[in-house]
Amino acid sequence: MKALLLLVLLFPATLRAAPEADAAWATITKLRQGPGQPDAESPEEIVQAARSHLAAQEKALAAFLQQFPDDPRRFEAELEYTSVVSTLGASLSDRKRIEKSLQRLAALERSKSAPLRYRADAAFQRITITMQTVNIAASARPGETAMARNTILEAAQNFAGNFPDDRRAARLLAEAATLLDAQPARKRKVLDQAAQLARDEGTRQRIKDDLKRVDLLGKETDVSFSTVQGDKFSLTAQRGRVVALVFWAGWSPPSVAWLAAFAKFSRSLPQGVLSVATVSLDTKEANCTKTLAALGLSSWPTAYSGSGWDDPLARRLGINALPTVFVFDKAGRLRSLNARRDYEPLIRQLLAEETDPR
């Protein structure tokens, strides 16, 4: 008893903080499960709910880092915090949040107190965040975008050159290749380099998927499926119209937010010129149909198999990210590997084409 009392006297703050830190960490762990199925009725409310969940994660992680700076989980919390901040920043087109995230990652990367694996994780995450957000404010500055993409690609290739045995080298190259959708030959070269370095089956499969999509570009693709509405959809039957095929899931906040924005754009076009179909990777049909109803998109032909990422159509077309947006021209040829960001100018261009480009 005297020994225990002595420990309490010597380390009172540590002993008191442990259960409080565990409780705070339990909150963080629970938030990782996501926002769940949206209850909102309007697209704006659904998007706001997703952002509110990210804000809750941001607040919980920030509080943990501030209150328990010596907790052994602080490095993990710091990495998760920077990820949440950058994701929320991307959703809000807030470059300050993204810059804040990148600065904190750079500091963690330089930290002498952080274990080597966390410093390496910080370096990896810093590069991937830069990759994922390069187009946020660059739509009006194509020169800047091209320069940023080249810088990112160079950074990924340097990482691969310096750490060829690091399993993340191939993943970085594969991620950098996502910025090269408009340059398929260059994209294939980077993916081939990544394939040579890939050490795990997950990365190998991702690269195979990416190469599969590259092979589809510019070709007519047979896409047909039964819909949750009880009808049949066939890409062949849409000849003469531009078609957007969207892969999404109700459990993916970026998917839901993107669908809401795209719906507004599609309604601005003359009726009948654009055909939109979707493929849900939800594992519960109610998640799919309720989300469509909440967004006012129940009339969009939608495929649902309940198989998630193992959906037959998703596997055949090499889908490994959500949302993925295929755009087909009037002849049924795939003209974009993922028009998630540049769908408006691309679709308007294809609508203006009077003859099928060869």
VENRA-V281810 format. One line per field, one symbol per residue. ss: DSSP state (a for helix, b for strand, c for the rest). burial: + if it has 24 or more other ideal C-beta (glycine too) atoms within 12 Angstrom, else -. A space follows every 10 residues. Layout:
ss->???
burial->???
This chain:
ss->caaaaaaaaa caaaaaaaaa aaaaaaaaaa accccccccc ccaaaaaaaa aaaaaaaaaa aaaaaaaccc cccaaaaaaa aaaaaaaaaa aaccaaaaaa aaaaaaaaaa cccccaaaaa aaaaaaaaaa aacccccccc caaaaaaaaa aaaaaaaaaa aacccccaaa aaaaaaaaaa cccaaaaaaa aaaaaaaccc aaaaaaaaaa aaaaaacccb cccbbbcccc cbbbcaaacc cbbbbbbbcc ccaaaaaaaa aaaaaaaccc cccbbbbbbb ccccaaaaaa aaaaaccccc bbbbcccaaa caaaaacccc cccbbbbbcc ccbbbbcccc ccaaaaaaaa aacccccc
burial->---------- ---------- +--++--+-- +---+-++-+ --+--+++++ +-++++++-+ +++++--+-- +-++++++++ ++++++++++ ++----++-- ++-++--++- ---+---+++ ++++++++++ ++++++---- -------++- -++-+++-++ -----+++++ ++++++++++ ++-+--++-+ +-+++-++-- --+--++-++ ++++-++--- +-+-+-++-- --+-+--+-- ++++++++++ ++++++++++ +++--+--+- ---+++++++ ++----++++ +++++-+--+ +++++--++- +-++--++++ ++++++++++ ++++++++++ ++++-++--+ +-------
